[in-house]
Amino acid sequence: MYKEENLSTAFLLKWSKLLEYDFFRLYSQHLILYAPQSNMGYKQIEKGKKSKLPQFRKNIYTKDVIDFILELLEKGEKTKLQVIEEYKIPKTTLYNWINKYRKQNTSD
């Protein structure tokens, strides 16, 4: 199965439940990185300059991902250091999320 190029979603769901790991989150984040919506803000290449490398938008984290991470911290399931190490989220980004979304939640 590991070497297979394709797996059915039903099969992937079974593996996700069995291993208690969200493989769909990996897939959706892959889509965000490599096939984002066309109307999102991309870096514009200066006129006349062409790059063979893809240009991605800066904010690759969806609101769902941010909420998921902040919920882990809120419930005490993971520490800030664990989140930074396990999910490879920059420290400043994590602290910006905490400050920004705490203010929004307290003002609601």
Backbone torsions as a table, in degrees:
resi	resn	phi	psi	omega
1	MET	NA	-36.9	-179.1
2	TYR	-60.8	-35.7	-177.7
3	LYS	-84.6	-9.2	-179.8
4	GLU	-65.9	142.4	177.9
5	GLU	-78.0	-31.7	-177.6
6	ASN	-131.1	145.0	173.2
7	LEU	-132.8	144.0	177.6
8	SER	-71.1	154.1	-179.5
9	THR	-65.5	-34.5	178.2
10	ALA	-62.6	-41.2	179.4
11	PHE	-67.4	-42.5	178.6
12	LEU	-64.0	-37.2	177.3
13	LEU	-63.5	-42.4	178.2
14	LYS	-61.2	-43.8	178.8
15	TRP	-65.3	-39.2	178.6
16	SER	-60.4	-44.0	179.2
17	LYS	-67.9	-43.5	-178.5
18	LEU	-62.7	-44.9	-177.1
19	LEU	-91.1	-2.8	-177.9
20	GLU	52.6	48.5	179.8
21	TYR	-140.3	133.4	-175.3
22	ASP	-87.5	90.7	178.0
23	PHE	-69.4	-25.2	178.9
24	PHE	-67.9	-33.6	177.6
25	ARG	-63.6	-40.2	176.4
26	LEU	-59.8	-45.9	-178.2
27	TYR	-64.9	-44.4	-179.1
28	SER	-66.6	-36.6	176.9
29	GLN	-68.2	-34.5	175.5
30	HIS	-61.6	-42.5	178.1
31	LEU	-63.2	-40.2	179.4
32	ILE	-62.9	-40.7	-178.5
33	LEU	-72.7	-42.4	-169.6
34	TYR	-107.4	-11.8	177.8
35	ALA	-145.3	56.3	-178.4
36	PRO	-69.6	165.9	178.3
37	GLN	-58.1	143.2	-173.9
38	SER	-69.9	-23.9	-176.8
39	ASN	-91.9	9.7	178.9
40	MET	-80.1	159.2	-175.8
41	GLY	-75.4	105.7	175.5
42	TYR	-95.3	157.9	171.5
43	LYS	-67.4	131.6	178.7
44	GLN	-91.1	132.7	177.5
45	ILE	-82.1	138.6	178.9
46	GLU	-55.9	144.9	-179.4
47	LYS	-58.5	136.7	179.0
48	GLY	91.9	-20.3	179.4
49	LYS	-101.2	130.3	177.5
50	LYS	-119.9	141.2	179.4
51	SER	-122.0	141.0	176.0
52	LYS	-81.3	-14.7	-179.7
53	LEU	-84.0	143.3	177.1
54	PRO	-69.8	147.3	177.9
55	GLN	-107.5	119.6	-176.6
56	PHE	-107.9	156.0	176.4
57	ARG	-71.4	157.3	-175.9
58	LYS	-69.2	-46.6	-176.0
59	ASN	-85.6	101.2	-178.4
60	ILE	-98.9	-2.0	-177.2
61	TYR	-95.7	126.1	178.0
62	THR	-79.7	164.8	177.9
63	LYS	-61.0	-36.1	178.5
64	ASP	-62.9	-41.6	179.4
65	VAL	-65.9	-44.1	179.5
66	ILE	-61.5	-46.1	178.9
67	ASP	-61.2	-40.6	179.0
68	PHE	-60.6	-47.4	-179.4
69	ILE	-64.0	-47.0	-178.6
70	LEU	-65.6	-32.8	176.8
71	GLU	-66.3	-39.6	176.6
72	LEU	-59.6	-41.7	179.9
73	LEU	-69.0	-44.1	-178.0
74	GLU	-61.0	-42.6	-178.8
75	LYS	-78.8	-9.4	-179.9
76	GLY	79.1	14.9	-180.0
77	GLU	-72.0	-29.3	177.6
78	LYS	-140.9	152.1	175.0
79	THR	-89.6	168.5	178.3
80	LYS	-59.5	-41.9	-179.5
81	LEU	-63.5	-40.6	178.2
82	GLN	-62.8	-42.6	179.4
83	VAL	-62.5	-44.9	-179.3
84	ILE	-61.0	-44.5	-177.7
85	GLU	-74.5	-45.3	-174.8
86	GLU	-73.8	-39.5	-175.5
87	TYR	-102.6	0.7	177.8
88	LYS	55.8	39.3	177.3
89	ILE	-93.1	129.4	179.3
90	PRO	-58.9	144.4	-176.9
91	LYS	-57.4	-44.8	-178.5
92	THR	-64.8	-37.0	178.4
93	THR	-63.0	-46.1	-180.0
94	LEU	-60.5	-46.6	-179.3
95	TYR	-67.1	-33.5	175.4
96	ASN	-64.4	-41.5	177.5
97	TRP	-61.3	-46.6	-178.2
98	ILE	-59.1	-48.0	-179.9
99	ASN	-65.1	-45.4	-176.5
100	LYS	-66.9	-48.2	-173.4
101	TYR	-82.9	-20.4	171.9
102	ARG	-67.9	-42.7	178.9
103	LYS	-61.9	-42.2	-179.8
104	GLN	-65.8	-41.0	-178.5
105	ASN	-69.8	-34.8	-179.7
106	THR	-76.0	-26.9	179.9
107	SER	-84.0	-11.4	-179.3
108	ASP	-73.6	NA	NA
